[in-house]
Amino acid sequence: MERLRELGSRVRDARTGRGQTQAEVAKAVGVHRTHLSAIESGGENITVGTLYRIADHFDIPASQLLPD
């Protein structure tokens, strides 16, 4: 679970660093806002496809979102 929390924190940091809302990012990557919220809190698994769509949205490598 710690890895999910770290991944979620990195997604949140990427989003807030760009001044975007959860609703904006969720719409752009094709997930519901509540799903993105759960990902950011580390409470829900993320698919590889969603991980790549989020990374593409922020124009960063997916590896940057993954915990070490």
PDB file of N, CA, C, O and CB in Angstrom:
ATOM      1  N   MET A   1       0.813  -1.210   0.000  1.00  0.00           N
ATOM      2  CA  MET A   1       0.000   0.000   0.000  1.00  0.00           C
ATOM      3  C   MET A   1       0.852   1.267   0.000  1.00  0.00           C
ATOM      4  O   MET A   1       0.437   2.294  -0.537  1.00  0.00           O
ATOM      5  CB  MET A   1      -0.923   0.002   1.201  1.00  0.00           C
ATOM      6  N   GLU A   2       2.029   1.198   0.595  1.00  0.00           N
ATOM      7  CA  GLU A   2       2.892   2.384   0.640  1.00  0.00           C
ATOM      8  C   GLU A   2       3.261   2.839  -0.769  1.00  0.00           C
ATOM      9  O   GLU A   2       3.331   4.038  -1.040  1.00  0.00           O
ATOM     10  CB  GLU A   2       4.168   2.095   1.455  1.00  0.00           C
ATOM     11  N   ARG A   3       3.494   1.897  -1.651  1.00  0.00           N
ATOM     12  CA  ARG A   3       3.839   2.257  -3.038  1.00  0.00           C
ATOM     13  C   ARG A   3       2.674   2.949  -3.733  1.00  0.00           C
ATOM     14  O   ARG A   3       2.876   3.880  -4.513  1.00  0.00           O
ATOM     15  CB  ARG A   3       4.251   1.007  -3.833  1.00  0.00           C
ATOM     16  N   LEU A   4       1.461   2.496  -3.454  1.00  0.00           N
ATOM     17  CA  LEU A   4       0.295   3.160  -4.043  1.00  0.00           C
ATOM     18  C   LEU A   4       0.165   4.588  -3.530  1.00  0.00           C
ATOM     19  O   LEU A   4      -0.183   5.494  -4.287  1.00  0.00           O
ATOM     20  CB  LEU A   4      -0.988   2.371  -3.736  1.00  0.00           C
ATOM     21  N   ARG A   5       0.445   4.791  -2.241  1.00  0.00           N
ATOM     22  CA  ARG A   5       0.380   6.151  -1.685  1.00  0.00           C
ATOM     23  C   ARG A   5       1.447   7.045  -2.317  1.00  0.00           C
ATOM     24  O   ARG A   5       1.186   8.211  -2.613  1.00  0.00           O
ATOM     25  CB  ARG A   5       0.556   6.118  -0.149  1.00  0.00           C
ATOM     26  N   GLU A   6       2.641   6.502  -2.523  1.00  0.00           N
ATOM     27  CA  GLU A   6       3.721   7.282  -3.137  1.00  0.00           C
ATOM     28  C   GLU A   6       3.378   7.634  -4.581  1.00  0.00           C
ATOM     29  O   GLU A   6       3.582   8.769  -5.010  1.00  0.00           O
ATOM     30  CB  GLU A   6       5.050   6.504  -3.082  1.00  0.00           C
ATOM     31  N   LEU A   7       2.858   6.665  -5.328  1.00  0.00           N
ATOM     32  CA  LEU A   7       2.446   6.933  -6.703  1.00  0.00           C
ATOM     33  C   LEU A   7       1.364   8.004  -6.718  1.00  0.00           C
ATOM     34  O   LEU A   7       1.429   8.942  -7.512  1.00  0.00           O
ATOM     35  CB  LEU A   7       1.940   5.642  -7.388  1.00  0.00           C
ATOM     36  N   GLY A   8       0.382   7.870  -5.854  1.00  0.00           N
ATOM     37  CA  GLY A   8      -0.699   8.853  -5.779  1.00  0.00           C
ATOM     38  C   GLY A   8      -0.195  10.236  -5.440  1.00  0.00           C
ATOM     39  O   GLY A   8      -0.667  11.229  -5.993  1.00  0.00           O
ATOM     40  N   SER A   9       0.757  10.305  -4.537  1.00  0.00           N
ATOM     41  CA  SER A   9       1.348  11.591  -4.164  1.00  0.00           C
ATOM     42  C   SER A   9       2.052  12.230  -5.351  1.00  0.00           C
ATOM     43  O   SER A   9       1.991  13.445  -5.537  1.00  0.00           O
ATOM     44  CB  SER A   9       2.331  11.414  -3.003  1.00  0.00           C
ATOM     45  N   ARG A  10       2.715  11.417  -6.147  1.00  0.00           N
ATOM     46  CA  ARG A  10       3.412  11.945  -7.329  1.00  0.00           C
ATOM     47  C   ARG A  10       2.424  12.438  -8.385  1.00  0.00           C
ATOM     48  O   ARG A  10       2.663  13.448  -9.048  1.00  0.00           O
ATOM     49  CB  ARG A  10       4.327  10.869  -7.933  1.00  0.00           C
ATOM     50  N   VAL A  11       1.324  11.724  -8.534  1.00  0.00           N
ATOM     51  CA  VAL A  11       0.281  12.180  -9.461  1.00  0.00           C
ATOM     52  C   VAL A  11      -0.289  13.508  -8.971  1.00  0.00           C
ATOM     53  O   VAL A  11      -0.449  14.441  -9.758  1.00  0.00           O
ATOM     54  CB  VAL A  11      -0.852  11.114  -9.596  1.00  0.00           C
ATOM     55  N   ARG A  12      -0.595  13.599  -7.683  1.00  0.00           N
ATOM     56  CA  ARG A  12      -1.138  14.834  -7.109  1.00  0.00           C
ATOM     57  C   ARG A  12      -0.153  15.994  -7.282  1.00  0.00           C
ATOM     58  O   ARG A  12      -0.550  17.097  -7.656  1.00  0.00           O
ATOM     59  CB  ARG A  12      -1.467  14.634  -5.614  1.00  0.00           C
ATOM     60  N   ASP A  13       1.125  15.743  -7.011  1.00  0.00           N
ATOM     61  CA  ASP A  13       2.133  16.794  -7.156  1.00  0.00           C
ATOM     62  C   ASP A  13       2.220  17.285  -8.601  1.00  0.00           C
ATOM     63  O   ASP A  13       2.346  18.485  -8.847  1.00  0.00           O
ATOM     64  CB  ASP A  13       3.503  16.284  -6.691  1.00  0.00           C
ATOM     65  N   ALA A  14       2.153  16.358  -9.550  1.00  0.00           N
ATOM     66  CA  ALA A  14       2.195  16.742 -10.963  1.00  0.00           C
ATOM     67  C   ALA A  14       0.973  17.592 -11.316  1.00  0.00           C
ATOM     68  O   ALA A  14       1.082  18.583 -12.038  1.00  0.00           O
ATOM     69  CB  ALA A  14       2.257  15.486 -11.869  1.00  0.00           C
ATOM     70  N   ARG A  15      -0.177  17.195 -10.803  1.00  0.00           N
ATOM     71  CA  ARG A  15      -1.421  17.925 -11.101  1.00  0.00           C
ATOM     72  C   ARG A  15      -1.420  19.313 -10.478  1.00  0.00           C
ATOM     73  O   ARG A  15      -1.687  20.302 -11.160  1.00  0.00           O
ATOM     74  CB  ARG A  15      -2.635  17.137 -10.601  1.00  0.00           C
ATOM     75  N   THR A  16      -1.120  19.390  -9.185  1.00  0.00           N
ATOM     76  CA  THR A  16      -1.172  20.685  -8.504  1.00  0.00           C
ATOM     77  C   THR A  16      -0.049  21.602  -8.973  1.00  0.00           C
ATOM     78  O   THR A  16      -0.204  22.823  -8.985  1.00  0.00           O
ATOM     79  CB  THR A  16      -1.092  20.492  -6.988  1.00  0.00           C
ATOM     80  N   GLY A  17       1.070  21.020  -9.355  1.00  0.00           N
ATOM     81  CA  GLY A  17       2.175  21.821  -9.876  1.00  0.00           C
ATOM     82  C   GLY A  17       1.829  22.511 -11.185  1.00  0.00           C
ATOM     83  O   GLY A  17       2.458  23.498 -11.566  1.00  0.00           O
ATOM     84  N   ARG A  18       0.835  21.987 -11.860  1.00  0.00           N
ATOM     85  CA  ARG A  18       0.387  22.588 -13.124  1.00  0.00           C
ATOM     86  C   ARG A  18      -0.910  23.373 -12.946  1.00  0.00           C
ATOM     87  O   ARG A  18      -1.478  23.887 -13.909  1.00  0.00           O
ATOM     88  CB  ARG A  18       0.194  21.503 -14.187  1.00  0.00           C
ATOM     89  N   GLY A  19      -1.364  23.454 -11.702  1.00  0.00           N
ATOM     90  CA  GLY A  19      -2.559  24.239 -11.411  1.00  0.00           C
ATOM     91  C   GLY A  19      -3.837  23.653 -11.967  1.00  0.00           C
ATOM     92  O   GLY A  19      -4.768  24.393 -12.285  1.00  0.00           O
ATOM     93  N   GLN A  20      -3.901  22.342 -12.089  1.00  0.00           N
ATOM     94  CA  GLN A  20      -5.087  21.700 -12.643  1.00  0.00           C
ATOM     95  C   GLN A  20      -5.919  21.060 -11.539  1.00  0.00           C
ATOM     96  O   GLN A  20      -5.397  20.650 -10.503  1.00  0.00           O
ATOM     97  CB  GLN A  20      -4.692  20.650 -13.686  1.00  0.00           C
ATOM     98  N   THR A  21      -7.204  20.986 -11.779  1.00  0.00           N
ATOM     99  CA  THR A  21      -8.106  20.330 -10.839  1.00  0.00           C
ATOM    100  C   THR A  21      -8.168  18.840 -11.151  1.00  0.00           C
ATOM    101  O   THR A  21      -7.770  18.395 -12.227  1.00  0.00           O
ATOM    102  CB  THR A  21      -9.521  20.961 -10.895  1.00  0.00           C
ATOM    103  N   GLN A  22      -8.673  18.088 -10.192  1.00  0.00           N
ATOM    104  CA  GLN A  22      -8.880  16.663 -10.433  1.00  0.00           C
ATOM    105  C   GLN A  22      -9.848  16.459 -11.592  1.00  0.00           C
ATOM    106  O   GLN A  22      -9.657  15.562 -12.413  1.00  0.00           O
ATOM    107  CB  GLN A  22      -9.407  15.967  -9.165  1.00  0.00           C
ATOM    108  N   ALA A  23     -10.871  17.276 -11.660  1.00  0.00           N
ATOM    109  CA  ALA A  23     -11.863  17.137 -12.726  1.00  0.00           C
ATOM    110  C   ALA A  23     -11.230  17.353 -14.097  1.00  0.00           C
ATOM    111  O   ALA A  23     -11.541  16.629 -15.043  1.00  0.00           O
ATOM    112  CB  ALA A  23     -13.014  18.127 -12.516  1.00  0.00           C
ATOM    113  N   GLU A  24     -10.351  18.335 -14.211  1.00  0.00           N
ATOM    114  CA  GLU A  24      -9.691  18.608 -15.492  1.00  0.00           C
ATOM    115  C   GLU A  24      -8.815  17.445 -15.928  1.00  0.00           C
ATOM    116  O   GLU A  24      -8.858  17.021 -17.083  1.00  0.00           O
ATOM    117  CB  GLU A  24      -8.852  19.880 -15.398  1.00  0.00           C
ATOM    118  N   VAL A  25      -8.026  16.936 -15.001  1.00  0.00           N
ATOM    119  CA  VAL A  25      -7.124  15.832 -15.338  1.00  0.00           C
ATOM    120  C   VAL A  25      -7.916  14.562 -15.627  1.00  0.00           C
ATOM    121  O   VAL A  25      -7.623  13.847 -16.585  1.00  0.00           O
ATOM    122  CB  VAL A  25      -6.119  15.583 -14.196  1.00  0.00           C
ATOM    123  N   ALA A  26      -8.906  14.286 -14.810  1.00  0.00           N
ATOM    124  CA  ALA A  26      -9.721  13.090 -15.013  1.00  0.00           C
ATOM    125  C   ALA A  26     -10.366  13.094 -16.393  1.00  0.00           C
ATOM    126  O   ALA A  26     -10.358  12.079 -17.091  1.00  0.00           O
ATOM    127  CB  ALA A  26     -10.798  12.987 -13.929  1.00  0.00           C
ATOM    128  N   LYS A  27     -10.916  14.220 -16.781  1.00  0.00           N
ATOM    129  CA  LYS A  27     -11.546  14.320 -18.102  1.00  0.00           C
ATOM    130  C   LYS A  27     -10.520  14.113 -19.205  1.00  0.00           C
ATOM    131  O   LYS A  27     -10.796  13.423 -20.186  1.00  0.00           O
ATOM    132  CB  LYS A  27     -12.234  15.683 -18.274  1.00  0.00           C
ATOM    133  N   ALA A  28      -9.343  14.701 -19.053  1.00  0.00           N
ATOM    134  CA  ALA A  28      -8.301  14.601 -20.076  1.00  0.00           C
ATOM    135  C   ALA A  28      -7.785  13.174 -20.249  1.00  0.00           C
ATOM    136  O   ALA A  28      -7.415  12.779 -21.354  1.00  0.00           O
ATOM    137  CB  ALA A  28      -7.147  15.518 -19.727  1.00  0.00           C
ATOM    138  N   VAL A  29      -7.758  12.405 -19.171  1.00  0.00           N
ATOM    139  CA  VAL A  29      -7.211  11.043 -19.263  1.00  0.00           C
ATOM    140  C   VAL A  29      -8.294   9.968 -19.337  1.00  0.00           C
ATOM    141  O   VAL A  29      -7.982   8.783 -19.451  1.00  0.00           O
ATOM    142  CB  VAL A  29      -6.317  10.770 -18.075  1.00  0.00           C
ATOM    143  N   GLY A  30      -9.553  10.371 -19.272  1.00  0.00           N
ATOM    144  CA  GLY A  30     -10.653   9.438 -19.485  1.00  0.00           C
ATOM    145  C   GLY A  30     -11.034   8.581 -18.289  1.00  0.00           C
ATOM    146  O   GLY A  30     -11.434   7.427 -18.444  1.00  0.00           O
ATOM    147  N   VAL A  31     -10.907   9.154 -17.086  1.00  0.00           N
ATOM    148  CA  VAL A  31     -11.358   8.448 -15.880  1.00  0.00           C
ATOM    149  C   VAL A  31     -12.310   9.359 -15.116  1.00  0.00           C
ATOM    150  O   VAL A  31     -12.349  10.566 -15.353  1.00  0.00           O
ATOM    151  CB  VAL A  31     -10.145   8.024 -14.978  1.00  0.00           C
ATOM    152  N   HIS A  32     -13.068   8.782 -14.210  1.00  0.00           N
ATOM    153  CA  HIS A  32     -13.964   9.576 -13.380  1.00  0.00           C
ATOM    154  C   HIS A  32     -13.148  10.311 -12.318  1.00  0.00           C
ATOM    155  O   HIS A  32     -12.115   9.812 -11.872  1.00  0.00           O
ATOM    156  CB  HIS A  32     -15.049   8.681 -12.721  1.00  0.00           C
ATOM    157  N   ARG A  33     -13.603  11.477 -11.920  1.00  0.00           N
ATOM    158  CA  ARG A  33     -12.873  12.272 -10.930  1.00  0.00           C
ATOM    159  C   ARG A  33     -12.674  11.513  -9.625  1.00  0.00           C
ATOM    160  O   ARG A  33     -11.625  11.626  -8.992  1.00  0.00           O
ATOM    161  CB  ARG A  33     -13.610  13.574 -10.659  1.00  0.00           C
ATOM    162  N   THR A  34     -13.678  10.742  -9.221  1.00  0.00           N
ATOM    163  CA  THR A  34     -13.538   9.994  -7.969  1.00  0.00           C
ATOM    164  C   THR A  34     -12.474   8.906  -8.077  1.00  0.00           C
ATOM    165  O   THR A  34     -11.817   8.576  -7.089  1.00  0.00           O
ATOM    166  CB  THR A  34     -14.876   9.373  -7.576  1.00  0.00           C
ATOM    167  N   HIS A  35     -12.305   8.353  -9.266  1.00  0.00           N
ATOM    168  CA  HIS A  35     -11.246   7.355  -9.477  1.00  0.00           C
ATOM    169  C   HIS A  35      -9.877   8.023  -9.358  1.00  0.00           C
ATOM    170  O   HIS A  35      -8.974   7.477  -8.725  1.00  0.00           O
ATOM    171  CB  HIS A  35     -11.398   6.669 -10.868  1.00  0.00           C
ATOM    172  N   LEU A  36      -9.722   9.192  -9.960  1.00  0.00           N
ATOM    173  CA  LEU A  36      -8.457   9.923  -9.849  1.00  0.00           C
ATOM    174  C   LEU A  36      -8.191  10.295  -8.394  1.00  0.00           C
ATOM    175  O   LEU A  36      -7.055  10.201  -7.927  1.00  0.00           O
ATOM    176  CB  LEU A  36      -8.477  11.191 -10.733  1.00  0.00           C
ATOM    177  N   SER A  37      -9.212  10.710  -7.687  1.00  0.00           N
ATOM    178  CA  SER A  37      -9.062  11.042  -6.273  1.00  0.00           C
ATOM    179  C   SER A  37      -8.572   9.832  -5.479  1.00  0.00           C
ATOM    180  O   SER A  37      -7.687   9.957  -4.632  1.00  0.00           O
ATOM    181  CB  SER A  37     -10.393  11.551  -5.699  1.00  0.00           C
ATOM    182  N   ALA A  38      -9.146   8.670  -5.754  1.00  0.00           N
ATOM    183  CA  ALA A  38      -8.738   7.447  -5.063  1.00  0.00           C
ATOM    184  C   ALA A  38      -7.303   7.070  -5.411  1.00  0.00           C
ATOM    185  O   ALA A  38      -6.564   6.592  -4.550  1.00  0.00           O
ATOM    186  CB  ALA A  38      -9.681   6.296  -5.416  1.00  0.00           C
ATOM    187  N   ILE A  39      -6.902   7.277  -6.655  1.00  0.00           N
ATOM    188  CA  ILE A  39      -5.516   7.018  -7.054  1.00  0.00           C
ATOM    189  C   ILE A  39      -4.587   7.944  -6.283  1.00  0.00           C
ATOM    190  O   ILE A  39      -3.573   7.502  -5.740  1.00  0.00           O
ATOM    191  CB  ILE A  39      -5.330   7.210  -8.585  1.00  0.00           C
ATOM    192  N   GLU A  40      -4.928   9.218  -6.234  1.00  0.00           N
ATOM    193  CA  GLU A  40      -4.079  10.202  -5.552  1.00  0.00           C
ATOM    194  C   GLU A  40      -3.952   9.920  -4.058  1.00  0.00           C
ATOM    195  O   GLU A  40      -2.927  10.240  -3.456  1.00  0.00           O
ATOM    196  CB  GLU A  40      -4.634  11.603  -5.760  1.00  0.00           C
ATOM    197  N   SER A  41      -4.962   9.336  -3.463  1.00  0.00           N
ATOM    198  CA  SER A  41      -4.904   9.043  -2.029  1.00  0.00           C
ATOM    199  C   SER A  41      -4.262   7.687  -1.750  1.00  0.00           C
ATOM    200  O   SER A  41      -4.057   7.319  -0.593  1.00  0.00           O
ATOM    201  CB  SER A  41      -6.305   9.081  -1.429  1.00  0.00           C
ATOM    202  N   GLY A  42      -3.945   6.947  -2.807  1.00  0.00           N
ATOM    203  CA  GLY A  42      -3.331   5.636  -2.631  1.00  0.00           C
ATOM    204  C   GLY A  42      -4.314   4.552  -2.272  1.00  0.00           C
ATOM    205  O   GLY A  42      -3.921   3.471  -1.833  1.00  0.00           O
ATOM    206  N   GLY A  43      -5.591   4.830  -2.455  1.00  0.00           N
ATOM    207  CA  GLY A  43      -6.618   3.886  -2.062  1.00  0.00           C
ATOM    208  C   GLY A  43      -7.126   2.994  -3.166  1.00  0.00           C
ATOM    209  O   GLY A  43      -8.023   2.182  -2.938  1.00  0.00           O
ATOM    210  N   GLU A  44      -6.575   3.122  -4.360  1.00  0.00           N
ATOM    211  CA  GLU A  44      -7.073   2.330  -5.473  1.00  0.00           C
ATOM    212  C   GLU A  44      -5.926   1.999  -6.408  1.00  0.00           C
ATOM    213  O   GLU A  44      -5.034   2.817  -6.633  1.00  0.00           O
ATOM    214  CB  GLU A  44      -8.193   3.075  -6.226  1.00  0.00           C
ATOM    215  N   ASN A  45      -5.958   0.788  -6.949  1.00  0.00           N
ATOM    216  CA  ASN A  45      -4.956   0.392  -7.930  1.00  0.00           C
ATOM    217  C   ASN A  45      -5.125   1.206  -9.204  1.00  0.00           C
ATOM    218  O   ASN A  45      -6.201   1.726  -9.497  1.00  0.00           O
ATOM    219  CB  ASN A  45      -5.054  -1.113  -8.235  1.00  0.00           C
ATOM    220  N   ILE A  46      -4.042   1.300  -9.945  1.00  0.00           N
ATOM    221  CA  ILE A  46      -4.057   2.028 -11.206  1.00  0.00           C
ATOM    222  C   ILE A  46      -3.626   1.065 -12.302  1.00  0.00           C
ATOM    223  O   ILE A  46      -2.691   0.286 -12.116  1.00  0.00           O
ATOM    224  CB  ILE A  46      -3.126   3.288 -11.156  1.00  0.00           C
ATOM    225  N   THR A  47      -4.299   1.115 -13.435  1.00  0.00           N
ATOM    226  CA  THR A  47      -3.892   0.265 -14.548  1.00  0.00           C
ATOM    227  C   THR A  47      -2.698   0.892 -15.251  1.00  0.00           C
ATOM    228  O   THR A  47      -2.440   2.090 -15.132  1.00  0.00           O
ATOM    229  CB  THR A  47      -5.062   0.053 -15.541  1.00  0.00           C
ATOM    230  N   VAL A  48      -1.981   0.059 -15.979  1.00  0.00           N
ATOM    231  CA  VAL A  48      -0.838   0.564 -16.741  1.00  0.00           C
ATOM    232  C   VAL A  48      -1.317   1.585 -17.766  1.00  0.00           C
ATOM    233  O   VAL A  48      -0.654   2.598 -17.992  1.00  0.00           O
ATOM    234  CB  VAL A  48      -0.082  -0.596 -17.440  1.00  0.00           C
ATOM    235  N   GLY A  49      -2.456   1.327 -18.381  1.00  0.00           N
ATOM    236  CA  GLY A  49      -2.989   2.262 -19.362  1.00  0.00           C
ATOM    237  C   GLY A  49      -3.284   3.624 -18.765  1.00  0.00           C
ATOM    238  O   GLY A  49      -2.955   4.651 -19.359  1.00  0.00           O
ATOM    239  N   THR A  50      -3.902   3.639 -17.595  1.00  0.00           N
ATOM    240  CA  THR A  50      -4.194   4.911 -16.930  1.00  0.00           C
ATOM    241  C   THR A  50      -2.909   5.611 -16.530  1.00  0.00           C
ATOM    242  O   THR A  50      -2.800   6.830 -16.666  1.00  0.00           O
ATOM    243  CB  THR A  50      -5.079   4.689 -15.698  1.00  0.00           C
ATOM    244  N   LEU A  51      -1.936   4.857 -16.040  1.00  0.00           N
ATOM    245  CA  LEU A  51      -0.642   5.436 -15.676  1.00  0.00           C
ATOM    246  C   LEU A  51      -0.022   6.149 -16.875  1.00  0.00           C
ATOM    247  O   LEU A  51       0.443   7.283 -16.752  1.00  0.00           O
ATOM    248  CB  LEU A  51       0.314   4.344 -15.151  1.00  0.00           C
ATOM    249  N   TYR A  52      -0.014   5.491 -18.034  1.00  0.00           N
ATOM    250  CA  TYR A  52       0.569   6.102 -19.228  1.00  0.00           C
ATOM    251  C   TYR A  52      -0.237   7.307 -19.708  1.00  0.00           C
ATOM    252  O   TYR A  52       0.347   8.290 -20.164  1.00  0.00           O
ATOM    253  CB  TYR A  52       0.667   5.074 -20.343  1.00  0.00           C
ATOM    254  N   ARG A  53      -1.557   7.252 -19.614  1.00  0.00           N
ATOM    255  CA  ARG A  53      -2.364   8.410 -20.032  1.00  0.00           C
ATOM    256  C   ARG A  53      -2.099   9.609 -19.130  1.00  0.00           C
ATOM    257  O   ARG A  53      -2.027  10.741 -19.609  1.00  0.00           O
ATOM    258  CB  ARG A  53      -3.866   8.061 -20.016  1.00  0.00           C
ATOM    259  N   ILE A  54      -1.955   9.370 -17.829  1.00  0.00           N
ATOM    260  CA  ILE A  54      -1.643  10.464 -16.905  1.00  0.00           C
ATOM    261  C   ILE A  54      -0.270  11.036 -17.227  1.00  0.00           C
ATOM    262  O   ILE A  54      -0.104  12.253 -17.308  1.00  0.00           O
ATOM    263  CB  ILE A  54      -1.695   9.978 -15.435  1.00  0.00           C
ATOM    264  N   ALA A  55       0.710  10.164 -17.409  1.00  0.00           N
ATOM    265  CA  ALA A  55       2.064  10.627 -17.736  1.00  0.00           C
ATOM    266  C   ALA A  55       2.069  11.416 -19.046  1.00  0.00           C
ATOM    267  O   ALA A  55       2.701  12.468 -19.134  1.00  0.00           O
ATOM    268  CB  ALA A  55       3.034   9.430 -17.835  1.00  0.00           C
ATOM    269  N   ASP A  56       1.372  10.915 -20.054  1.00  0.00           N
ATOM    270  CA  ASP A  56       1.295  11.629 -21.335  1.00  0.00           C
ATOM    271  C   ASP A  56       0.633  12.989 -21.163  1.00  0.00           C
ATOM    272  O   ASP A  56       1.063  13.974 -21.764  1.00  0.00           O
ATOM    273  CB  ASP A  56       0.522  10.797 -22.370  1.00  0.00           C
ATOM    274  N   HIS A  57      -0.401  13.043 -20.352  1.00  0.00           N
ATOM    275  CA  HIS A  57      -1.096  14.312 -20.115  1.00  0.00           C
ATOM    276  C   HIS A  57      -0.142  15.355 -19.533  1.00  0.00           C
ATOM    277  O   HIS A  57      -0.180  16.525 -19.913  1.00  0.00           O
ATOM    278  CB  HIS A  57      -2.293  14.102 -19.168  1.00  0.00           C
ATOM    279  N   PHE A  58       0.711  14.917 -18.608  1.00  0.00           N
ATOM    280  CA  PHE A  58       1.657  15.836 -17.977  1.00  0.00           C
ATOM    281  C   PHE A  58       2.975  15.947 -18.753  1.00  0.00           C
ATOM    282  O   PHE A  58       3.875  16.688 -18.357  1.00  0.00           O
ATOM    283  CB  PHE A  58       1.939  15.386 -16.554  1.00  0.00           C
ATOM    284  N   ASP A  59       3.079  15.207 -19.856  1.00  0.00           N
ATOM    285  CA  ASP A  59       4.284  15.210 -20.697  1.00  0.00           C
ATOM    286  C   ASP A  59       5.530  14.839 -19.880  1.00  0.00           C
ATOM    287  O   ASP A  59       6.567  15.499 -19.954  1.00  0.00           O
ATOM    288  CB  ASP A  59       4.475  16.597 -21.354  1.00  0.00           C
ATOM    289  N   ILE A  60       5.393  13.768 -19.104  1.00  0.00           N
ATOM    290  CA  ILE A  60       6.505  13.251 -18.310  1.00  0.00           C
ATOM    291  C   ILE A  60       6.596  11.744 -18.543  1.00  0.00           C
ATOM    292  O   ILE A  60       5.609  11.122 -18.936  1.00  0.00           O
ATOM    293  CB  ILE A  60       6.319  13.579 -16.783  1.00  0.00           C
ATOM    294  N   PRO A  61       7.760  11.152 -18.307  1.00  0.00           N
ATOM    295  CA  PRO A  61       7.848   9.691 -18.419  1.00  0.00           C
ATOM    296  C   PRO A  61       7.037   9.016 -17.311  1.00  0.00           C
ATOM    297  O   PRO A  61       7.000   9.502 -16.181  1.00  0.00           O
ATOM    298  CB  PRO A  61       9.324   9.230 -18.355  1.00  0.00           C
ATOM    299  N   ALA A  62       6.400   7.913 -17.635  1.00  0.00           N
ATOM    300  CA  ALA A  62       5.612   7.192 -16.633  1.00  0.00           C
ATOM    301  C   ALA A  62       6.476   6.804 -15.436  1.00  0.00           C
ATOM    302  O   ALA A  62       5.986   6.749 -14.308  1.00  0.00           O
ATOM    303  CB  ALA A  62       4.974   5.939 -17.251  1.00  0.00           C
ATOM    304  N   SER A  63       7.736   6.540 -15.674  1.00  0.00           N
ATOM    305  CA  SER A  63       8.636   6.145 -14.581  1.00  0.00           C
ATOM    306  C   SER A  63       8.767   7.236 -13.523  1.00  0.00           C
ATOM    307  O   SER A  63       9.084   6.947 -12.369  1.00  0.00           O
ATOM    308  CB  SER A  63      10.015   5.802 -15.135  1.00  0.00           C
ATOM    309  N   GLN A  64       8.528   8.471 -13.906  1.00  0.00           N
ATOM    310  CA  GLN A  64       8.607   9.580 -12.950  1.00  0.00           C
ATOM    311  C   GLN A  64       7.478   9.511 -11.915  1.00  0.00           C
ATOM    312  O   GLN A  64       7.589  10.085 -10.832  1.00  0.00           O
ATOM    313  CB  GLN A  64       8.555  10.925 -13.693  1.00  0.00           C
ATOM    314  N   LEU A  65       6.412   8.820 -12.248  1.00  0.00           N
ATOM    315  CA  LEU A  65       5.288   8.683 -11.326  1.00  0.00           C
ATOM    316  C   LEU A  65       5.432   7.466 -10.413  1.00  0.00           C
ATOM    317  O   LEU A  65       4.770   7.374  -9.380  1.00  0.00           O
ATOM    318  CB  LEU A  65       3.990   8.588 -12.104  1.00  0.00           C
ATOM    319  N   LEU A  66       6.293   6.544 -10.801  1.00  0.00           N
ATOM    320  CA  LEU A  66       6.446   5.307 -10.036  1.00  0.00           C
ATOM    321  C   LEU A  66       7.376   5.492  -8.853  1.00  0.00           C
ATOM    322  O   LEU A  66       8.367   6.217  -8.941  1.00  0.00           O
ATOM    323  CB  LEU A  66       6.965   4.195 -10.929  1.00  0.00           C
ATOM    324  N   PRO A  67       7.056   4.834  -7.741  1.00  0.00           N
ATOM    325  CA  PRO A  67       7.950   4.899  -6.575  1.00  0.00           C
ATOM    326  C   PRO A  67       9.283   4.225  -6.878  1.00  0.00           C
ATOM    327  O   PRO A  67       9.370   3.355  -7.744  1.00  0.00           O
ATOM    328  CB  PRO A  67       7.290   4.237  -5.347  1.00  0.00           C
ATOM    329  N   ASP A  68      10.301   4.633  -6.165  1.00  0.00           N
ATOM    330  CA  ASP A  68      11.631   4.036  -6.354  1.00  0.00           C
ATOM    331  C   ASP A  68      11.686   2.637  -5.795  1.00  0.00           C
ATOM    332  O   ASP A  68      12.727   1.984  -5.866  1.00  0.00           O
ATOM    333  CB  ASP A  68      12.705   4.892  -5.697  1.00  0.00           C
TER     334      ASP A  68
END
